[in-house]
Amino acid sequence: MAAKTIKTCPICGKPTDPARKDYPFCSDRCRMIDLGNWASESYVVHRPLNESDEELKSPASEEKEEQ
């Protein structure tokens, strides 16, 4: 028989229940803290820049660079 894995809230670390509506958070409070972190851009996905990123620049950003 496999051991049951206990999931924890990514904000406070308390155990969570997959049956709750706030899952994977332990409460509505932690869910709202996470939403606020996304809204304030506290979470950032980093990746290396490559040549195709240069091609995606908008004309407005090119005008700023020229000035």
KEKE-802807 format. One record per atom (N, C-alpha, C): x, y, z; residue number from 1. Coordinates in steps of 0.2 Angstrom, whole numbers, plus 5000, padded with zeros to 4 digits. Example, Ala and Ser with C-alpha at 12.3 -4.5 7.8 and 13.67 -1.06 7.14 Angstrom:
R c1 c2 c3 drenkol
R 5066 4972 5039 1 .
R 5062 4978 5039 1 .
R 5066 4984 5039 1 .
R 5064 4989 5035 2 .
R 5068 4995 5036 2 .
R 5064 5000 5039 2 .
END
This chain:
R c1 c2 c3 drenkol
R 5004 4994 5000 1 .
R 5000 5000 5000 1 .
R 5004 5006 5000 1 .
R 5003 5011 4996 2 .
R 5007 5017 4995 2 .
R 5005 5022 5001 2 .
R 5010 5025 5003 3 .
R 5009 5030 5008 3 .
R 5006 5037 5005 3 .
R 5001 5039 5009 4 .
R 4998 5045 5006 4 .
R 5002 5052 5007 4 .
R 5003 5055 5002 5 .
R 5007 5061 5002 5 .
R 5003 5067 5004 5 .
R 5006 5071 5009 6 .
R 5002 5077 5012 6 .
R 5005 5083 5008 6 .
R 5000 5086 5005 7 .
R 5002 5092 5001 7 .
R 5001 5098 5006 7 .
R 5006 5103 5005 8 .
R 5006 5109 5009 8 .
R 5004 5115 5005 8 .
R 5002 5120 5009 9 .
R 5000 5127 5006 9 .
R 5006 5130 5003 9 .
R 5007 5132 4997 10 .
R 5013 5136 4995 10 .
R 5014 5142 4998 10 .
R 5009 5145 5002 11 .
R 5010 5152 5005 11 .
R 5013 5151 5012 11 .
R 5009 5147 5016 12 .
R 5011 5146 5023 12 .
R 5013 5140 5025 12 .
R 5013 5134 5021 13 .
R 5016 5128 5023 13 .
R 5011 5123 5027 13 .
R 5005 5126 5028 14 .
R 5000 5121 5032 14 .
R 4998 5116 5028 14 .
R 4996 5110 5030 15 .
R 4993 5105 5026 15 .
R 4987 5107 5023 15 .
R 4985 5105 5017 16 .
R 4979 5106 5013 16 .
R 4975 5100 5011 16 .
R 4969 5101 5010 17 .
R 4964 5096 5008 17 .
R 4962 5097 5001 17 .
R 4963 5092 4997 18 .
R 4961 5093 4990 18 .
R 4954 5094 4989 18 .
R 4950 5092 4994 19 .
R 4942 5093 4993 19 .
R 4940 5100 4994 19 .
R 4944 5104 4997 20 .
R 4942 5111 4998 20 .
R 4942 5115 4992 20 .
R 4938 5120 4992 21 .
R 4938 5124 4986 21 .
R 4944 5129 4985 21 .
R 4948 5130 4990 22 .
R 4954 5134 4990 22 .
R 4960 5130 4988 22 .
R 4959 5124 4987 23 .
R 4965 5120 4985 23 .
R 4969 5122 4979 23 .
R 4975 5123 4979 24 .
R 4980 5120 4983 24 .
R 4982 5124 4990 24 .
R 4978 5129 4991 25 .
R 4980 5133 4997 25 .
R 4976 5131 5003 25 .
R 4978 5133 5009 26 .
R 4974 5130 5015 26 .
R 4968 5135 5016 26 .
R 4968 5141 5014 27 .
R 4962 5145 5015 27 .
R 4961 5150 5010 27 .
R 4956 5154 5010 28 .
R 4954 5159 5006 28 .
R 4960 5165 5007 28 .
R 4962 5166 5013 29 .
R 4967 5171 5014 29 .
R 4974 5170 5010 29 .
R 4976 5163 5010 30 .
R 4982 5162 5007 30 .
R 4981 5162 4999 30 .
R 4975 5160 4997 31 .
R 4973 5161 4990 31 .
R 4974 5168 4988 31 .
R 4971 5173 4992 32 .
R 4971 5180 4990 32 .
R 4978 5183 4990 32 .
R 4982 5180 4995 33 .
R 4989 5182 4995 33 .
R 4993 5180 4989 33 .
R 4992 5174 4986 34 .
R 4995 5172 4980 34 .
R 4992 5176 4974 34 .
R 4986 5178 4974 35 .
R 4983 5182 4969 35 .
R 4987 5189 4969 35 .
R 4987 5192 4975 36 .
R 4991 5198 4975 36 .
R 4998 5198 4973 36 .
R 5001 5192 4974 37 .
R 5008 5192 4972 37 .
R 5009 5192 4964 37 .
R 5004 5188 4961 38 .
R 5004 5188 4954 38 .
R 5002 5195 4951 38 .
R 4997 5199 4954 39 .
R 4995 5205 4952 39 .
R 5001 5210 4953 39 .
R 5005 5210 4958 40 .
R 5010 5214 4959 40 .
R 5017 5212 4956 40 .
R 5016 5207 4952 41 .
R 5022 5204 4948 41 .
R 5028 5202 4952 41 .
R 5026 5199 4958 42 .
R 5031 5197 4962 42 .
R 5034 5190 4960 42 .
R 5030 5187 4956 43 .
R 5032 5180 4953 43 .
R 5034 5182 4946 43 .
R 5040 5180 4944 44 .
R 5043 5181 4937 44 .
R 5045 5174 4934 44 .
R 5044 5173 4928 45 .
R 5047 5167 4925 45 .
R 5053 5170 4921 45 .
R 5059 5167 4922 46 .
R 5065 5170 4919 46 .
R 5067 5164 4914 46 .
R 5069 5167 4908 47 .
R 5072 5163 4903 47 .
R 5077 5166 4899 47 .
R 5082 5163 4897 48 .
R 5087 5166 4893 48 .
R 5085 5170 4887 48 .
R 5087 5176 4885 49 .
R 5085 5179 4879 49 .
R 5089 5176 4873 49 .
R 5086 5176 4867 50 .
R 5089 5174 4861 50 .
R 5087 5179 4856 50 .
R 5090 5177 4850 51 .
R 5089 5181 4844 51 .
R 5082 5183 4842 51 .
R 5077 5178 4843 52 .
R 5070 5179 4841 52 .
R 5067 5184 4846 52 .
R 5069 5185 4851 53 .
R 5067 5191 4856 53 .
R 5068 5197 4853 53 .
R 5073 5198 4849 54 .
R 5074 5205 4846 54 .
R 5069 5206 4840 54 .
R 5067 5200 4837 55 .
R 5062 5201 4831 55 .
R 5055 5203 4834 55 .
R 5054 5201 4840 56 .
R 5047 5203 4843 56 .
R 5046 5210 4846 56 .
R 5052 5214 4846 57 .
R 5051 5221 4848 57 .
R 5046 5224 4844 57 .
R 5042 5228 4848 58 .
R 5037 5233 4845 58 .
R 5040 5239 4842 58 .
R 5037 5242 4837 59 .
R 5040 5248 4834 59 .
R 5040 5254 4839 59 .
R 5036 5254 4844 60 .
R 5037 5259 4849 60 .
R 5043 5258 4853 60 .
R 5045 5252 4854 61 .
R 5051 5251 4858 61 .
R 5057 5253 4854 61 .
R 5057 5252 4848 62 .
R 5062 5253 4843 62 .
R 5063 5261 4843 62 .
R 5058 5265 4842 63 .
R 5058 5272 4842 63 .
R 5062 5275 4848 63 .
R 5060 5272 4854 64 .
R 5063 5274 4860 64 .
R 5071 5273 4860 64 .
R 5073 5267 4857 65 .
R 5080 5266 4857 65 .
R 5084 5271 4853 65 .
R 5081 5273 4847 66 .
R 5084 5277 4842 66 .
R 5085 5284 4845 66 .
R 5081 5286 4850 67 .
R 5081 5293 4853 67 .
R 5087 5294 4857 67 .
END
